[in-house]
């Protein structure tokens, strides 16, 4: 499994519109083969910034399966107008995990 990481810099004043569009877009990405789940978090210190973490079975599920699909075009149409500047996306392999204690 890999984790896609993106800081999404949303144009100030457009946060509510972005969140509404994301609510629609999440159904698009979740239908892609290899998708395992996502979280979207809003920054407390910088409320126009969001952290998107998406888990994929493989890197190619994201970079080829999603990014070259018609579904990505729908995702792009819904969300890309909100970003300034455009987000940098990186992929991570987990090397360690500490489970919560009871």
CORZI-V117954 format. One record per residue. N is the residue number from 1. RES is the residue in three letters. OMEGA is omega as a letter, one per 40 degrees, with the letter a starting at -180 (999 if undefined). Layout:
n	res	omega
N	RES	OMEGA
N	RES	OMEGA
This chain:
n	res	omega
1	UNK	i
2	UNK	i
3	UNK	i
4	UNK	a
5	UNK	i
6	UNK	i
7	UNK	a
8	UNK	i
9	UNK	a
10	UNK	i
11	UNK	a
12	UNK	a
13	UNK	a
14	UNK	a
15	UNK	a
16	UNK	i
17	UNK	i
18	UNK	a
19	UNK	i
20	UNK	i
21	UNK	i
22	UNK	i
23	UNK	i
24	UNK	a
25	UNK	a
26	UNK	i
27	UNK	i
28	UNK	a
29	UNK	a
30	UNK	i
31	UNK	a
32	UNK	i
33	UNK	a
34	UNK	i
35	UNK	a
36	UNK	i
37	UNK	i
38	UNK	i
39	UNK	i
40	UNK	a
41	UNK	i
42	UNK	a
43	UNK	i
44	UNK	a
45	UNK	a
46	UNK	a
47	UNK	i
48	UNK	i
49	UNK	i
50	UNK	i
51	UNK	i
52	UNK	i
53	UNK	a
54	UNK	i
55	UNK	i
56	UNK	i
57	UNK	a
58	UNK	i
59	UNK	a
60	UNK	i
61	UNK	i
62	UNK	a
63	UNK	i
64	UNK	a
65	UNK	a
66	UNK	a
67	UNK	i
68	UNK	a
69	UNK	i
70	UNK	i
71	UNK	i
72	UNK	i
73	UNK	i
74	UNK	i
75	UNK	a
76	UNK	a
77	UNK	a
78	UNK	a
79	UNK	a
80	UNK	i
81	UNK	a
82	UNK	a
83	UNK	i
84	UNK	e
85	UNK	i
86	UNK	a
87	UNK	i
88	UNK	a
89	UNK	i
90	UNK	a
91	UNK	a
92	UNK	i
93	UNK	i
94	UNK	i
95	UNK	a
96	UNK	i
97	UNK	i
98	UNK	a
99	UNK	i
100	UNK	i
101	UNK	a
102	UNK	999
